[in-house]
């Protein structure tokens, strides 16, 4: 609370606190508390996302390098968020009569490393195929919410962590293949045989187009032969 009083005003701090209390109270229901604990524990050190990335790298031999790069982006974003935590040093929330439902790996709160890893996985794994775009976002969102239900992060911690993770993975997007949807139906990236076959089928040949290198050199700048 004191951190937000200095940085963004008492109004934002009060709203941050009220939302946290409301989410933590959801954890009074045994089923909700159990699910939140599982999600929180699986997200420690981005373990769930790293394990998923390594499993996909093992299963998808055609794009093993891409999966490993995506997993490295997630791990890198997580480590960077820990550095930010130590720089900001915002204490974790303490709610009267509401003990945290899980133990934490560290004592600082801003940003949420769980949210950072989840958002980074959403971006990094999403470019590798439809399954990543469908399965990762809802699980990542649930993990972010779980940190509020177990009472170990303010909502602003989670929001900042998610933004940080998404930006970190986005900055590394050039290290990954282009999004799967950008290559047409059924394609999944430059390393995918179906994408390569589609390019080969659509690529013009000199016999079909009648184009010659000399003709291309004589074309005016901006002409149709340049695509």
Biotite code that builds the C-alpha atoms (Angstrom):
import biotite.structure as struc

atoms = struc.array([
    struc.Atom([0.000, 0.000, 0.000], chain_id="A", res_id=1, res_name="UNK", atom_name="CA", element="C"),
    struc.Atom([2.732, 2.512, 0.900], chain_id="A", res_id=2, res_name="UNK", atom_name="CA", element="C"),
    struc.Atom([4.397, 1.879, -2.465], chain_id="A", res_id=3, res_name="UNK", atom_name="CA", element="C"),
    struc.Atom([1.281, 2.848, -4.414], chain_id="A", res_id=4, res_name="UNK", atom_name="CA", element="C"),
    struc.Atom([0.630, 5.820, -2.102], chain_id="A", res_id=5, res_name="UNK", atom_name="CA", element="C"),
    struc.Atom([3.921, 7.261, -3.247], chain_id="A", res_id=6, res_name="UNK", atom_name="CA", element="C"),
    struc.Atom([3.755, 6.215, -6.893], chain_id="A", res_id=7, res_name="UNK", atom_name="CA", element="C"),
    struc.Atom([0.147, 6.544, -7.952], chain_id="A", res_id=8, res_name="UNK", atom_name="CA", element="C"),
    struc.Atom([-1.978, 8.065, -5.187], chain_id="A", res_id=9, res_name="UNK", atom_name="CA", element="C"),
    struc.Atom([-4.137, 6.805, -2.364], chain_id="A", res_id=10, res_name="UNK", atom_name="CA", element="C"),
    struc.Atom([-7.097, 6.184, -4.689], chain_id="A", res_id=11, res_name="UNK", atom_name="CA", element="C"),
    struc.Atom([-5.244, 3.626, -6.775], chain_id="A", res_id=12, res_name="UNK", atom_name="CA", element="C"),
    struc.Atom([-3.801, 2.022, -3.653], chain_id="A", res_id=13, res_name="UNK", atom_name="CA", element="C"),
    struc.Atom([-7.257, 1.687, -2.115], chain_id="A", res_id=14, res_name="UNK", atom_name="CA", element="C"),
    struc.Atom([-8.703, 0.143, -5.281], chain_id="A", res_id=15, res_name="UNK", atom_name="CA", element="C"),
    struc.Atom([-5.756, -2.235, -5.492], chain_id="A", res_id=16, res_name="UNK", atom_name="CA", element="C"),
    struc.Atom([-6.358, -3.311, -1.901], chain_id="A", res_id=17, res_name="UNK", atom_name="CA", element="C"),
    struc.Atom([-10.128, -3.730, -2.274], chain_id="A", res_id=18, res_name="UNK", atom_name="CA", element="C"),
    struc.Atom([-9.790, -5.924, -5.355], chain_id="A", res_id=19, res_name="UNK", atom_name="CA", element="C"),
    struc.Atom([-7.177, -8.060, -3.641], chain_id="A", res_id=20, res_name="UNK", atom_name="CA", element="C"),
    struc.Atom([-9.435, -8.554, -0.614], chain_id="A", res_id=21, res_name="UNK", atom_name="CA", element="C"),
    struc.Atom([-12.342, -9.551, -2.854], chain_id="A", res_id=22, res_name="UNK", atom_name="CA", element="C"),
    struc.Atom([-10.235, -12.070, -4.762], chain_id="A", res_id=23, res_name="UNK", atom_name="CA", element="C"),
    struc.Atom([-8.675, -13.459, -1.594], chain_id="A", res_id=24, res_name="UNK", atom_name="CA", element="C"),
    struc.Atom([-12.158, -13.970, -0.134], chain_id="A", res_id=25, res_name="UNK", atom_name="CA", element="C"),
    struc.Atom([-12.944, -16.202, -3.121], chain_id="A", res_id=26, res_name="UNK", atom_name="CA", element="C"),
    struc.Atom([-10.311, -18.513, -1.694], chain_id="A", res_id=27, res_name="UNK", atom_name="CA", element="C"),
    struc.Atom([-12.553, -19.258, 1.281], chain_id="A", res_id=28, res_name="UNK", atom_name="CA", element="C"),
    struc.Atom([-14.312, -21.781, -0.939], chain_id="A", res_id=29, res_name="UNK", atom_name="CA", element="C"),
    struc.Atom([-12.392, -25.070, -0.695], chain_id="A", res_id=30, res_name="UNK", atom_name="CA", element="C"),
    struc.Atom([-12.609, -25.913, -4.395], chain_id="A", res_id=31, res_name="UNK", atom_name="CA", element="C"),
    struc.Atom([-11.428, -22.479, -5.482], chain_id="A", res_id=32, res_name="UNK", atom_name="CA", element="C"),
    struc.Atom([-8.608, -22.545, -2.941], chain_id="A", res_id=33, res_name="UNK", atom_name="CA", element="C"),
    struc.Atom([-7.422, -25.971, -4.090], chain_id="A", res_id=34, res_name="UNK", atom_name="CA", element="C"),
    struc.Atom([-7.377, -24.945, -7.761], chain_id="A", res_id=35, res_name="UNK", atom_name="CA", element="C"),
    struc.Atom([-5.558, -21.701, -6.944], chain_id="A", res_id=36, res_name="UNK", atom_name="CA", element="C"),
    struc.Atom([-2.915, -23.581, -4.963], chain_id="A", res_id=37, res_name="UNK", atom_name="CA", element="C"),
    struc.Atom([-2.278, -26.012, -7.819], chain_id="A", res_id=38, res_name="UNK", atom_name="CA", element="C"),
    struc.Atom([-1.951, -23.221, -10.370], chain_id="A", res_id=39, res_name="UNK", atom_name="CA", element="C"),
    struc.Atom([0.300, -21.145, -8.134], chain_id="A", res_id=40, res_name="UNK", atom_name="CA", element="C"),
    struc.Atom([2.608, -24.025, -7.303], chain_id="A", res_id=41, res_name="UNK", atom_name="CA", element="C"),
    struc.Atom([2.881, -25.150, -10.919], chain_id="A", res_id=42, res_name="UNK", atom_name="CA", element="C"),
    struc.Atom([3.868, -21.637, -11.930], chain_id="A", res_id=43, res_name="UNK", atom_name="CA", element="C"),
    struc.Atom([6.764, -21.306, -9.479], chain_id="A", res_id=44, res_name="UNK", atom_name="CA", element="C"),
    struc.Atom([9.904, -20.412, -11.437], chain_id="A", res_id=45, res_name="UNK", atom_name="CA", element="C"),
    struc.Atom([7.741, -20.765, -14.610], chain_id="A", res_id=46, res_name="UNK", atom_name="CA", element="C"),
    struc.Atom([8.108, -24.524, -14.159], chain_id="A", res_id=47, res_name="UNK", atom_name="CA", element="C"),
    struc.Atom([4.872, -25.391, -15.952], chain_id="A", res_id=48, res_name="UNK", atom_name="CA", element="C"),
    struc.Atom([5.735, -23.356, -19.045], chain_id="A", res_id=49, res_name="UNK", atom_name="CA", element="C"),
    struc.Atom([9.340, -24.516, -19.220], chain_id="A", res_id=50, res_name="UNK", atom_name="CA", element="C"),
    struc.Atom([8.291, -28.148, -18.833], chain_id="A", res_id=51, res_name="UNK", atom_name="CA", element="C"),
    struc.Atom([5.637, -27.720, -21.539], chain_id="A", res_id=52, res_name="UNK", atom_name="CA", element="C"),
    struc.Atom([8.116, -26.104, -23.914], chain_id="A", res_id=53, res_name="UNK", atom_name="CA", element="C"),
    struc.Atom([10.686, -28.843, -23.400], chain_id="A", res_id=54, res_name="UNK", atom_name="CA", element="C"),
    struc.Atom([8.034, -31.539, -23.877], chain_id="A", res_id=55, res_name="UNK", atom_name="CA", element="C"),
    struc.Atom([6.916, -29.952, -27.142], chain_id="A", res_id=56, res_name="UNK", atom_name="CA", element="C"),
    struc.Atom([10.532, -29.658, -28.277], chain_id="A", res_id=57, res_name="UNK", atom_name="CA", element="C"),
    struc.Atom([10.958, -33.379, -27.713], chain_id="A", res_id=58, res_name="UNK", atom_name="CA", element="C"),
    struc.Atom([7.704, -34.307, -29.454], chain_id="A", res_id=59, res_name="UNK", atom_name="CA", element="C"),
    struc.Atom([7.961, -31.906, -32.414], chain_id="A", res_id=60, res_name="UNK", atom_name="CA", element="C"),
    struc.Atom([11.269, -32.790, -34.029], chain_id="A", res_id=61, res_name="UNK", atom_name="CA", element="C"),
    struc.Atom([10.613, -30.609, -37.081], chain_id="A", res_id=62, res_name="UNK", atom_name="CA", element="C"),
    struc.Atom([10.569, -27.474, -34.915], chain_id="A", res_id=63, res_name="UNK", atom_name="CA", element="C"),
    struc.Atom([12.642, -28.505, -31.924], chain_id="A", res_id=64, res_name="UNK", atom_name="CA", element="C"),
    struc.Atom([14.878, -25.486, -32.186], chain_id="A", res_id=65, res_name="UNK", atom_name="CA", element="C"),
    struc.Atom([11.881, -23.141, -32.315], chain_id="A", res_id=66, res_name="UNK", atom_name="CA", element="C"),
    struc.Atom([10.350, -24.701, -29.186], chain_id="A", res_id=67, res_name="UNK", atom_name="CA", element="C"),
    struc.Atom([13.647, -24.441, -27.346], chain_id="A", res_id=68, res_name="UNK", atom_name="CA", element="C"),
    struc.Atom([13.966, -20.796, -28.317], chain_id="A", res_id=69, res_name="UNK", atom_name="CA", element="C"),
    struc.Atom([10.421, -20.071, -27.157], chain_id="A", res_id=70, res_name="UNK", atom_name="CA", element="C"),
    struc.Atom([11.123, -21.821, -23.866], chain_id="A", res_id=71, res_name="UNK", atom_name="CA", element="C"),
    struc.Atom([14.304, -19.800, -23.444], chain_id="A", res_id=72, res_name="UNK", atom_name="CA", element="C"),
    struc.Atom([12.296, -16.605, -23.953], chain_id="A", res_id=73, res_name="UNK", atom_name="CA", element="C"),
    struc.Atom([9.930, -17.619, -21.162], chain_id="A", res_id=74, res_name="UNK", atom_name="CA", element="C"),
    struc.Atom([12.808, -18.431, -18.824], chain_id="A", res_id=75, res_name="UNK", atom_name="CA", element="C"),
    struc.Atom([14.565, -15.189, -19.693], chain_id="A", res_id=76, res_name="UNK", atom_name="CA", element="C"),
    struc.Atom([11.460, -13.106, -19.033], chain_id="A", res_id=77, res_name="UNK", atom_name="CA", element="C"),
    struc.Atom([11.002, -14.815, -15.670], chain_id="A", res_id=78, res_name="UNK", atom_name="CA", element="C"),
    struc.Atom([14.588, -14.102, -14.633], chain_id="A", res_id=79, res_name="UNK", atom_name="CA", element="C"),
    struc.Atom([14.277, -10.488, -15.739], chain_id="A", res_id=80, res_name="UNK", atom_name="CA", element="C"),
    struc.Atom([11.152, -10.047, -13.604], chain_id="A", res_id=81, res_name="UNK", atom_name="CA", element="C"),
    struc.Atom([13.084, -11.235, -10.556], chain_id="A", res_id=82, res_name="UNK", atom_name="CA", element="C"),
    struc.Atom([15.664, -8.548, -11.247], chain_id="A", res_id=83, res_name="UNK", atom_name="CA", element="C"),
    struc.Atom([12.912, -5.929, -11.352], chain_id="A", res_id=84, res_name="UNK", atom_name="CA", element="C"),
    struc.Atom([11.537, -7.246, -8.045], chain_id="A", res_id=85, res_name="UNK", atom_name="CA", element="C"),
    struc.Atom([14.863, -6.742, -6.335], chain_id="A", res_id=86, res_name="UNK", atom_name="CA", element="C"),
    struc.Atom([15.130, -3.248, -7.799], chain_id="A", res_id=87, res_name="UNK", atom_name="CA", element="C"),
    struc.Atom([11.611, -2.178, -6.711], chain_id="A", res_id=88, res_name="UNK", atom_name="CA", element="C"),
    struc.Atom([11.466, -4.135, -3.413], chain_id="A", res_id=89, res_name="UNK", atom_name="CA", element="C"),
    struc.Atom([7.725, -3.848, -2.925], chain_id="A", res_id=90, res_name="UNK", atom_name="CA", element="C"),
    struc.Atom([6.631, -5.971, 0.083], chain_id="A", res_id=91, res_name="UNK", atom_name="CA", element="C"),
    struc.Atom([4.013, -8.649, -0.425], chain_id="A", res_id=92, res_name="UNK", atom_name="CA", element="C"),
    struc.Atom([0.502, -7.846, 0.777], chain_id="A", res_id=93, res_name="UNK", atom_name="CA", element="C"),
    struc.Atom([-0.555, -8.579, 4.337], chain_id="A", res_id=94, res_name="UNK", atom_name="CA", element="C"),
    struc.Atom([-4.284, -8.888, 4.839], chain_id="A", res_id=95, res_name="UNK", atom_name="CA", element="C"),
    struc.Atom([-5.786, -8.956, 8.346], chain_id="A", res_id=96, res_name="UNK", atom_name="CA", element="C"),
    struc.Atom([-7.389, -12.329, 9.171], chain_id="A", res_id=97, res_name="UNK", atom_name="CA", element="C"),
    struc.Atom([-6.506, -13.608, 5.690], chain_id="A", res_id=98, res_name="UNK", atom_name="CA", element="C"),
    struc.Atom([-3.324, -15.625, 5.653], chain_id="A", res_id=99, res_name="UNK", atom_name="CA", element="C"),
    struc.Atom([-1.765, -16.496, 2.246], chain_id="A", res_id=100, res_name="UNK", atom_name="CA", element="C"),
    struc.Atom([-2.828, -19.887, 0.924], chain_id="A", res_id=101, res_name="UNK", atom_name="CA", element="C"),
    struc.Atom([0.675, -20.727, -0.341], chain_id="A", res_id=102, res_name="UNK", atom_name="CA", element="C"),
    struc.Atom([4.253, -20.012, 0.585], chain_id="A", res_id=103, res_name="UNK", atom_name="CA", element="C"),
    struc.Atom([6.253, -17.754, -1.675], chain_id="A", res_id=104, res_name="UNK", atom_name="CA", element="C"),
    struc.Atom([9.742, -18.201, -3.071], chain_id="A", res_id=105, res_name="UNK", atom_name="CA", element="C"),
    struc.Atom([10.654, -14.558, -2.382], chain_id="A", res_id=106, res_name="UNK", atom_name="CA", element="C"),
    struc.Atom([9.534, -11.677, -0.198], chain_id="A", res_id=107, res_name="UNK", atom_name="CA", element="C"),
    struc.Atom([9.013, -9.069, -2.911], chain_id="A", res_id=108, res_name="UNK", atom_name="CA", element="C"),
    struc.Atom([5.835, -8.592, -4.869], chain_id="A", res_id=109, res_name="UNK", atom_name="CA", element="C"),
    struc.Atom([6.218, -6.287, -7.882], chain_id="A", res_id=110, res_name="UNK", atom_name="CA", element="C"),
    struc.Atom([5.955, -7.513, -10.596], chain_id="A", res_id=111, res_name="UNK", atom_name="CA", element="C"),
    struc.Atom([4.402, -10.972, -10.382], chain_id="A", res_id=112, res_name="UNK", atom_name="CA", element="C"),
    struc.Atom([6.868, -13.439, -11.892], chain_id="A", res_id=113, res_name="UNK", atom_name="CA", element="C"),
    struc.Atom([4.025, -15.937, -12.292], chain_id="A", res_id=114, res_name="UNK", atom_name="CA", element="C"),
    struc.Atom([2.213, -13.434, -14.494], chain_id="A", res_id=115, res_name="UNK", atom_name="CA", element="C"),
    struc.Atom([5.409, -12.605, -16.369], chain_id="A", res_id=116, res_name="UNK", atom_name="CA", element="C"),
    struc.Atom([6.070, -16.238, -17.256], chain_id="A", res_id=117, res_name="UNK", atom_name="CA", element="C"),
    struc.Atom([2.434, -16.869, -18.160], chain_id="A", res_id=118, res_name="UNK", atom_name="CA", element="C"),
    struc.Atom([2.231, -13.882, -20.505], chain_id="A", res_id=119, res_name="UNK", atom_name="CA", element="C"),
    struc.Atom([5.596, -14.679, -22.088], chain_id="A", res_id=120, res_name="UNK", atom_name="CA", element="C"),
    struc.Atom([4.433, -18.252, -22.737], chain_id="A", res_id=121, res_name="UNK", atom_name="CA", element="C"),
    struc.Atom([1.222, -16.962, -24.303], chain_id="A", res_id=122, res_name="UNK", atom_name="CA", element="C"),
    struc.Atom([3.188, -14.893, -26.797], chain_id="A", res_id=123, res_name="UNK", atom_name="CA", element="C"),
    struc.Atom([6.109, -17.254, -27.411], chain_id="A", res_id=124, res_name="UNK", atom_name="CA", element="C"),
    struc.Atom([4.158, -20.512, -27.685], chain_id="A", res_id=125, res_name="UNK", atom_name="CA", element="C"),
    struc.Atom([1.285, -18.874, -29.541], chain_id="A", res_id=126, res_name="UNK", atom_name="CA", element="C"),
    struc.Atom([3.378, -18.316, -32.661], chain_id="A", res_id=127, res_name="UNK", atom_name="CA", element="C"),
    struc.Atom([4.248, -22.000, -32.942], chain_id="A", res_id=128, res_name="UNK", atom_name="CA", element="C"),
    struc.Atom([0.828, -23.369, -33.744], chain_id="A", res_id=129, res_name="UNK", atom_name="CA", element="C"),
    struc.Atom([-2.938, -23.290, -33.162], chain_id="A", res_id=130, res_name="UNK", atom_name="CA", element="C"),
    struc.Atom([-2.706, -25.448, -30.035], chain_id="A", res_id=131, res_name="UNK", atom_name="CA", element="C"),
    struc.Atom([-0.528, -22.844, -28.348], chain_id="A", res_id=132, res_name="UNK", atom_name="CA", element="C"),
    struc.Atom([-2.956, -20.068, -29.231], chain_id="A", res_id=133, res_name="UNK", atom_name="CA", element="C"),
    struc.Atom([-5.954, -22.016, -27.931], chain_id="A", res_id=134, res_name="UNK", atom_name="CA", element="C"),
    struc.Atom([-4.627, -23.702, -24.803], chain_id="A", res_id=135, res_name="UNK", atom_name="CA", element="C"),
    struc.Atom([-2.059, -21.364, -23.302], chain_id="A", res_id=136, res_name="UNK", atom_name="CA", element="C"),
    struc.Atom([-4.044, -18.084, -22.922], chain_id="A", res_id=137, res_name="UNK", atom_name="CA", element="C"),
    struc.Atom([-6.861, -19.416, -20.680], chain_id="A", res_id=138, res_name="UNK", atom_name="CA", element="C"),
    struc.Atom([-4.420, -21.365, -18.532], chain_id="A", res_id=139, res_name="UNK", atom_name="CA", element="C"),
    struc.Atom([-2.132, -18.340, -18.285], chain_id="A", res_id=140, res_name="UNK", atom_name="CA", element="C"),
    struc.Atom([-5.056, -16.104, -17.274], chain_id="A", res_id=141, res_name="UNK", atom_name="CA", element="C"),
    struc.Atom([-6.146, -18.591, -14.605], chain_id="A", res_id=142, res_name="UNK", atom_name="CA", element="C"),
    struc.Atom([-2.624, -18.688, -13.221], chain_id="A", res_id=143, res_name="UNK", atom_name="CA", element="C"),
    struc.Atom([-2.520, -14.898, -12.992], chain_id="A", res_id=144, res_name="UNK", atom_name="CA", element="C"),
    struc.Atom([-5.842, -14.817, -11.139], chain_id="A", res_id=145, res_name="UNK", atom_name="CA", element="C"),
    struc.Atom([-4.653, -17.570, -8.794], chain_id="A", res_id=146, res_name="UNK", atom_name="CA", element="C"),
    struc.Atom([-1.996, -15.254, -7.380], chain_id="A", res_id=147, res_name="UNK", atom_name="CA", element="C"),
    struc.Atom([-4.748, -12.928, -6.177], chain_id="A", res_id=148, res_name="UNK", atom_name="CA", element="C"),
    struc.Atom([-6.880, -15.744, -4.797], chain_id="A", res_id=149, res_name="UNK", atom_name="CA", element="C"),
    struc.Atom([-3.993, -17.102, -2.725], chain_id="A", res_id=150, res_name="UNK", atom_name="CA", element="C"),
    struc.Atom([-3.337, -13.570, -1.491], chain_id="A", res_id=151, res_name="UNK", atom_name="CA", element="C"),
    struc.Atom([0.332, -13.092, -2.377], chain_id="A", res_id=152, res_name="UNK", atom_name="CA", element="C"),
    struc.Atom([0.124, -10.330, -5.005], chain_id="A", res_id=153, res_name="UNK", atom_name="CA", element="C"),
    struc.Atom([-1.690, -7.057, -5.532], chain_id="A", res_id=154, res_name="UNK", atom_name="CA", element="C"),
    struc.Atom([-3.634, -6.744, -8.806], chain_id="A", res_id=155, res_name="UNK", atom_name="CA", element="C"),
    struc.Atom([-1.112, -4.156, -9.992], chain_id="A", res_id=156, res_name="UNK", atom_name="CA", element="C"),
    struc.Atom([1.660, -6.720, -9.472], chain_id="A", res_id=157, res_name="UNK", atom_name="CA", element="C"),
    struc.Atom([-0.142, -9.163, -11.749], chain_id="A", res_id=158, res_name="UNK", atom_name="CA", element="C"),
    struc.Atom([-0.992, -6.549, -14.383], chain_id="A", res_id=159, res_name="UNK", atom_name="CA", element="C"),
    struc.Atom([2.581, -5.273, -14.474], chain_id="A", res_id=160, res_name="UNK", atom_name="CA", element="C"),
    struc.Atom([3.977, -8.806, -14.642], chain_id="A", res_id=161, res_name="UNK", atom_name="CA", element="C"),
    struc.Atom([1.700, -9.758, -17.527], chain_id="A", res_id=162, res_name="UNK", atom_name="CA", element="C"),
    struc.Atom([2.637, -6.619, -19.454], chain_id="A", res_id=163, res_name="UNK", atom_name="CA", element="C"),
    struc.Atom([6.327, -7.148, -18.774], chain_id="A", res_id=164, res_name="UNK", atom_name="CA", element="C"),
    struc.Atom([6.215, -10.785, -19.880], chain_id="A", res_id=165, res_name="UNK", atom_name="CA", element="C"),
    struc.Atom([4.314, -10.020, -23.066], chain_id="A", res_id=166, res_name="UNK", atom_name="CA", element="C"),
    struc.Atom([6.704, -7.211, -23.989], chain_id="A", res_id=167, res_name="UNK", atom_name="CA", element="C"),
    struc.Atom([9.767, -9.314, -23.228], chain_id="A", res_id=168, res_name="UNK", atom_name="CA", element="C"),
    struc.Atom([8.528, -12.152, -25.427], chain_id="A", res_id=169, res_name="UNK", atom_name="CA", element="C"),
    struc.Atom([7.497, -9.690, -28.120], chain_id="A", res_id=170, res_name="UNK", atom_name="CA", element="C"),
    struc.Atom([10.988, -8.228, -28.197], chain_id="A", res_id=171, res_name="UNK", atom_name="CA", element="C"),
    struc.Atom([12.306, -11.719, -28.871], chain_id="A", res_id=172, res_name="UNK", atom_name="CA", element="C"),
    struc.Atom([9.705, -12.474, -31.549], chain_id="A", res_id=173, res_name="UNK", atom_name="CA", element="C"),
    struc.Atom([12.248, -12.091, -34.365], chain_id="A", res_id=174, res_name="UNK", atom_name="CA", element="C"),
    struc.Atom([14.096, -15.023, -32.842], chain_id="A", res_id=175, res_name="UNK", atom_name="CA", element="C"),
    struc.Atom([11.034, -17.182, -33.522], chain_id="A", res_id=176, res_name="UNK", atom_name="CA", element="C"),
    struc.Atom([9.214, -18.113, -36.749], chain_id="A", res_id=177, res_name="UNK", atom_name="CA", element="C"),
    struc.Atom([6.398, -15.921, -37.996], chain_id="A", res_id=178, res_name="UNK", atom_name="CA", element="C"),
    struc.Atom([2.908, -16.588, -36.560], chain_id="A", res_id=179, res_name="UNK", atom_name="CA", element="C"),
    struc.Atom([1.312, -19.759, -37.819], chain_id="A", res_id=180, res_name="UNK", atom_name="CA", element="C"),
    struc.Atom([-1.791, -18.010, -39.107], chain_id="A", res_id=181, res_name="UNK", atom_name="CA", element="C"),
    struc.Atom([0.299, -15.843, -41.384], chain_id="A", res_id=182, res_name="UNK", atom_name="CA", element="C"),
    struc.Atom([1.242, -18.714, -43.678], chain_id="A", res_id=183, res_name="UNK", atom_name="CA", element="C"),
    struc.Atom([-2.189, -19.829, -44.699], chain_id="A", res_id=184, res_name="UNK", atom_name="CA", element="C"),
    struc.Atom([-4.489, -22.639, -43.614], chain_id="A", res_id=185, res_name="UNK", atom_name="CA", element="C"),
    struc.Atom([-2.779, -25.659, -42.201], chain_id="A", res_id=186, res_name="UNK", atom_name="CA", element="C"),
    struc.Atom([0.673, -24.112, -42.140], chain_id="A", res_id=187, res_name="UNK", atom_name="CA", element="C"),
    struc.Atom([2.650, -23.816, -38.966], chain_id="A", res_id=188, res_name="UNK", atom_name="CA", element="C"),
    struc.Atom([5.881, -22.044, -39.771], chain_id="A", res_id=189, res_name="UNK", atom_name="CA", element="C"),
    struc.Atom([8.959, -21.915, -41.981], chain_id="A", res_id=190, res_name="UNK", atom_name="CA", element="C"),
    struc.Atom([10.268, -25.186, -40.539], chain_id="A", res_id=191, res_name="UNK", atom_name="CA", element="C"),
    struc.Atom([7.027, -27.011, -41.262], chain_id="A", res_id=192, res_name="UNK", atom_name="CA", element="C"),
    struc.Atom([6.977, -29.268, -44.360], chain_id="A", res_id=193, res_name="UNK", atom_name="CA", element="C"),
    struc.Atom([3.399, -28.229, -45.191], chain_id="A", res_id=194, res_name="UNK", atom_name="CA", element="C"),
    struc.Atom([4.411, -24.561, -45.270], chain_id="A", res_id=195, res_name="UNK", atom_name="CA", element="C"),
    struc.Atom([7.448, -25.310, -47.440], chain_id="A", res_id=196, res_name="UNK", atom_name="CA", element="C"),
    struc.Atom([5.328, -27.359, -49.833], chain_id="A", res_id=197, res_name="UNK", atom_name="CA", element="C"),
    struc.Atom([2.783, -24.568, -50.118], chain_id="A", res_id=198, res_name="UNK", atom_name="CA", element="C"),
    struc.Atom([5.498, -22.063, -50.937], chain_id="A", res_id=199, res_name="UNK", atom_name="CA", element="C"),
    struc.Atom([6.911, -24.409, -53.562], chain_id="A", res_id=200, res_name="UNK", atom_name="CA", element="C"),
    struc.Atom([3.489, -24.826, -55.183], chain_id="A", res_id=201, res_name="UNK", atom_name="CA", element="C"),
    struc.Atom([2.826, -21.085, -55.294], chain_id="A", res_id=202, res_name="UNK", atom_name="CA", element="C"),
    struc.Atom([6.285, -19.973, -56.326], chain_id="A", res_id=203, res_name="UNK", atom_name="CA", element="C"),
    struc.Atom([6.328, -18.775, -59.962], chain_id="A", res_id=204, res_name="UNK", atom_name="CA", element="C"),
    struc.Atom([8.755, -20.368, -62.389], chain_id="A", res_id=205, res_name="UNK", atom_name="CA", element="C"),
    struc.Atom([10.442, -18.613, -65.334], chain_id="A", res_id=206, res_name="UNK", atom_name="CA", element="C"),
    struc.Atom([8.535, -20.792, -67.788], chain_id="A", res_id=207, res_name="UNK", atom_name="CA", element="C"),
    struc.Atom([5.150, -19.795, -66.397], chain_id="A", res_id=208, res_name="UNK", atom_name="CA", element="C"),
    struc.Atom([5.721, -16.081, -66.042], chain_id="A", res_id=209, res_name="UNK", atom_name="CA", element="C"),
    struc.Atom([8.004, -15.438, -68.948], chain_id="A", res_id=210, res_name="UNK", atom_name="CA", element="C"),
    struc.Atom([10.105, -13.139, -66.784], chain_id="A", res_id=211, res_name="UNK", atom_name="CA", element="C"),
    struc.Atom([13.788, -12.777, -67.543], chain_id="A", res_id=212, res_name="UNK", atom_name="CA", element="C"),
    struc.Atom([16.466, -11.166, -65.435], chain_id="A", res_id=213, res_name="UNK", atom_name="CA", element="C"),
    struc.Atom([17.192, -8.628, -68.161], chain_id="A", res_id=214, res_name="UNK", atom_name="CA", element="C"),
    struc.Atom([13.545, -7.626, -68.203], chain_id="A", res_id=215, res_name="UNK", atom_name="CA", element="C"),
    struc.Atom([13.534, -7.211, -64.448], chain_id="A", res_id=216, res_name="UNK", atom_name="CA", element="C"),
    struc.Atom([16.550, -4.928, -64.646], chain_id="A", res_id=217, res_name="UNK", atom_name="CA", element="C"),
    struc.Atom([14.836, -2.706, -67.242], chain_id="A", res_id=218, res_name="UNK", atom_name="CA", element="C"),
    struc.Atom([11.619, -2.392, -65.163], chain_id="A", res_id=219, res_name="UNK", atom_name="CA", element="C"),
    struc.Atom([11.042, 1.077, -63.714], chain_id="A", res_id=220, res_name="UNK", atom_name="CA", element="C"),
    struc.Atom([11.274, 1.467, -59.956], chain_id="A", res_id=221, res_name="UNK", atom_name="CA", element="C"),
    struc.Atom([8.013, 0.530, -58.247], chain_id="A", res_id=222, res_name="UNK", atom_name="CA", element="C"),
    struc.Atom([6.819, -1.461, -61.307], chain_id="A", res_id=223, res_name="UNK", atom_name="CA", element="C"),
    struc.Atom([4.532, -4.477, -61.081], chain_id="A", res_id=224, res_name="UNK", atom_name="CA", element="C"),
    struc.Atom([7.317, -6.991, -61.604], chain_id="A", res_id=225, res_name="UNK", atom_name="CA", element="C"),
    struc.Atom([8.667, -6.225, -58.152], chain_id="A", res_id=226, res_name="UNK", atom_name="CA", element="C"),
    struc.Atom([5.505, -7.521, -56.383], chain_id="A", res_id=227, res_name="UNK", atom_name="CA", element="C"),
])
